[in-house]
Amino acid sequence: MPIFAVHYTYSDATVPGRDEVRPVHRAYLGGLAEQGILLARGPYPDGSGALLIFQADDADAVSKLLAEDPFALAKLIDDTRIVEWLPTDGFPGAGPA
């Protein structure tokens, strides 16, 4: 099944909203992780965004999941980029280089 890297971009203007919604956002993502859909996640240390790694049938499936993210519902994400990713090593399920 394809793997997708999702890059969220945040702005300073959304900090208060993200602080408020973060527990629900993390619970939503945690549920996706429990289902094996979300493989890894975490914010960038400078606060500019986050990286999420999904395993899904296609980018449309990922888009639908992201649309239900509480951060997205609260309009706290300035930009989202979804890119299919082909890990070659160091990641579960990685193929040959």
N, C-alpha and C positions, 0 to 999 in steps of 0.2 A: 504494500500500500504506500502511496506517495507520502513524503514528508514535506511540510511547509514551514518556512520561517516567517513569522509575522513581526513586523516592526511597528510599534506604537510610537507616536511622537506627541509629547505633551508641551504645554506652555506654562510659564509662571502664573498666568491668569487662572489656570485650573487647579492650582495647588489646594486651595481651601475645599473645593468640591471633591477632589480626589481623596483628601484626608478624611472627609465625611463618608464617602461611599466605599472606601477601600475594604472594609470588612466584608461587605456584600460581594464586591468584585472578587476578592480572594476566595470566598466561599463558592462562587460560581465556577471560577477556574479550578478550584479543588475538586469539584464534582466532575469536571471534564477529565482531570488527571486520574481520578478513581476509575473512570470508564476506559482509560487507556487512550483517549483521544489527544489529550494535551500531555506531551512528553517532558517538557521543561518550560520554565518561565522565570522571569525575574526582571527587575528594573535596572536601568543603567545608573551607575553611581552618581552621575551628575544631575539626575532628575529629568533629563530630556526625553525619556521614553522608556520602553521596555521591549524585551525580546520574548516571544512565545514560540515554541516548537510544537506543531501539530502533526498528527498522522490522520489523514482523511482521504476520501475517494478523489476529491478534486478541490480546486480553489473556491468554487461556489459553496461547497459544504462548509469550508472554513469561514467564508464570509457570513453564512447564515448563523454559525455559532458566535462569531464576533458581534453580530448585530444584537444579540441577546446579552452581551456583557454589560453589567451595570454601569461601567464607565462609559460605554457607547450610548446606552439609554439616557444617561445624564449629560451627554454631549461634552465629555471631559477629555476626549481624544482629538487632537488637532489633525492628525493624519495617520492612516493605516496603510501599510504596504505588505502584501502577501506575495511570497516568492517560493516556488517549488525549490527544494533543497535536496542535494544528493550527497549525503555524508559518505565519506570514503573510509574513515577509521575513527576510533575513539568514541563511537556513539552506538548504542544498541541497534542492531539491525543494519549497520553500515555495510556497504558492499565493497568490492575490490576497487582500488584506485584506477 
